[in-house]
Amino acid sequence: MPVVSVRDARKAFGGADVLRGITLEVERGEVVAVIGPSGGGKSTLLRCMTLLETLDAGDLSYGDLAVARQDGSGKAIYARSDVLKQTRSRFGLVFQNYNLFPHYTVMRNITDAPVRVQKRPAAEVEQRARELVAKMGLKGCEDKVPCQLSGGQQQRVSIARALAMDPEVLFFDEPTSALDPELTTGVLRVIRELAAEHMTMVVVTHEMDFARDVADRVVFMDGGVIVEEGPAAQVLGDPREERTRAFLARQGR
């Protein structure tokens, strides 16, 4: 059973179709990179999969949890609030602009939700947070607030915060777009390590080399549809579709 699945997902803003019948399944332990031009629907797809936006039509499920189902009229009908709450505990989301609490220390940013939302014991959560701080290369930063950190450090805190919830799948929306090349390297290294540990991930990215090296599967979106998907080596090295070839040529591939 896929960790997360969308079928015939549709979304429009102001009459403009942004998602036009997207179907995507992500299996446990899989790393899926979503690439494509700006305005192609990548971030909207991610926002719908993480309940930040609602689908107009289509199905969305997390394992055995039916989150949204299309009714007879073609409209997406969402599950009850208790199901949505359960769903939110199954995924983590890392934003391109970090979204850390500015007045919380690194440790509090990481521990707040597991204690307050998941009601886990504070001592257990703190121990896990310290393990994640070390894993992210942030030792010595535990008592700093975000403005005292570099962009790369802030992004690694946001990854640690997402992992502290013990999600089944992690979503990344252009995790390095706000970073300079040197800081980008550190964040991509962390994501590579998570991939090596078989963390299920969906990564919207413009880093083609990273997608080729780390992703099991690459999905190319343009114009609100999936134009092409397949193994990273095939899509990025020998794409079948002309739109994929044209996009990669513009990326200097």
N, C-alpha and C positions, 0 to 999 in steps of 0.2 A: 504493500500500500504506500503511495507517495506520501512524503512528509507534508507537502502542500500541492494543491492542484487548482488551477483555474480553467474553466471551459467556456468558450464562446463569450469571453468577457468584453463588455461594451461600455464605453463612457464618453459622454459629450460634455463640453463646456460652452454655454451660450450658443448652442446649435452647431458647434463645430465638433465633429467626431474625432476623438483623440485615441480611443481604443476601438478597433473595428473587428471584433470576433477573435480575440486572443485565446489560445489554448496552450497551457504550459503545465507540465508536471515536474516536480523536483523529488528525486529519490534520496533516501537516507545516505549520508556520506558523500553526496555529489556536490561539486562546485560548478555552478552555472554562471557564466559571464554574459551580461546583456550589453550589447554594443549597438551603436547606430547614431545618426545625426541628431543634433538638438531639435526638439519638437517632434521627435518620432514616436513618443509615447512611453519611453523607458521609465521615467520617474513616475508618471501617472500609474503605470502598471504596478510599480513597487508600492505606491501609496494606497492603491486599492487592495493589494495583497496584505498590507499591514493595517488595514482598517482606518487609515487616515482620510481616505475618500471612500465613498460607496459606489458600487457598480450600478449602472443603469439596468443592465441585463447580464445574464450569465450565472454560472455556478462558481462558488469558492468553497474549498474544504481544506481542513488541516487534519490529516489522518482520518480518524473516525468522526471528527466533528464537522457537521454540515453547517457552514457559516452563512452562506447565501445560496438560495435555490431559485431558479427561474420559474415563474408561475405560468399559467396558461396564456396570459396576455403578453408574455415575454419580459415581464419586469422582474428584477432581482429582489427577492424577499429575504430579509435578514433574520437570523435566529434570535431567540430571546437574549436578554442582557446577560444572564448567567452563562450562556454558551459563549457569548462574545468575550466575557471576562476570562473564561477558561482558554479561549483561543489566544488572547493576548499574552498568556503565560508561556505559549509554545514558541514564540519568535522574539528575536531581538532586532533592533534597527539602529544602524549607525548612520548619522546624517553627515552631509558634506560640511556643515558649519558647526559640528560638535554638539550643540544644544545642551551644554553642561549648565548646572546651576551656578551662576557667577559668584555667589557668596558662600557656597559650600566648599569645604576642602576636598581634595582628591578622594580621601577615604569616605567622606560622607556622600559624595556624588556616587560612589560605587555601592555603598551599603544601604542607602536610604530606601530604595524600592524593595529589595528583598526583605527588609525588616517591616516596612510599613504596609506594602501591598501583599507580599507573599506570607507575611506573619511568621517568618523563620526566626529561630533563636539568634539574638544579636551576637553572641560569642562565635557561633558557627559561621555567620555571615562575615564577621570581621576576619576570621582566619582565612576564609576563601578570598576575601578582598586583598589581604596581604600576599597571598599566593599569586593573584592576578597582577598586583602591582609589580612583583618581581618578574613575572612572565613578560610584562609589557616594557620592562627596562625602566621602571619609574621609581626605583628605590631612592629614598631621600626626598621624594616629592609628596609624601603622604599628607603633610599638613599645609601644603600650598593650595592657593585658590587659583582658578583658571587663568586669571590675568598675569600670574607669575610664571606661566608655562609657555613654551613655544607652541606653535600650531600643531606640530607633529606630536608633541607630548599630550596636548588636549585631545587629539584624535585617538591616541592610544588609551587615554582615560575613558573616552566614550566607548571604545571597544571593550575595555574591562567592565564598564558599567553594564553593557549588554550581556556579557558572558556571566556576570554575577547572578543573573536571573535563571541560569541553567536552561537556555532555550534549546529547542530541537533544531531550529534553523536560524541563521543570522542573515539579515539583509543589509547590504551596503549601498548607499546612493552616492555615487561618485566620491568615494572616501578620500581621494587625494586632490580634488579639484581646487581646493583653497590653499594648497601647500606648494612651496617651492620645491624644485627637484631633490635637494638634499633631504628635506623633511619627508618627501614622498617615499624615498627609499626605505626609511624606518617603518612607516606604516605598512607598506607592501610586504616587508619582511615578516611582520606580525601575521598578516593574512596568509602568507605562504606557510608559516608554521602551523596555523590553524588547519589549513588544507591538508598538511602532512598528517595531522591528527584525525583526519576524516570528519571534520566539522562540516555539517551541511550548510552551504552558503549560496546566496544569490547576490552577485556583485554587478551593479550597473557601473561601467567603467569606460574611460577613454584611453586607458593604458593597454595598448594592443600587445606589447611584449608580455606584460603580466598576464593577460587573458590567455595567450598562447601557452605560457609556461605552467599556469596554475589550474586553469579551468578544465574540467572534464568535458564540458559541453559549452559551445558558444551559440547564443541566440542573437541574430541580427534583426533589429526592428527598424522600420521606416514607414512613415505615413500611417501609423497606428496598427500595423499588421506585422506578424513575424514573416519576414521575407525568406529567411534561411536559418536553419539550425542544424547542428551536428557536432562531431568531435572537433575540438579546438584546432587541431592540425589541418583538418579538411576545410573548415570554414575560413580560417585565416590564411592557409597556405594554398588551397586550390578551390576557391569558392565556385559554386555552380551558377549562381545568379548574377546577372549583369549589374544589378543595383548594389550587391555586396562588393563586387569587383571595383565599381566606381567609388564607393565609400572608402575602401581600403587604399585605393590609389591616392585619394585626397589626404589620407593619413600618412602617406609616404611609405606604404607597405608594398 
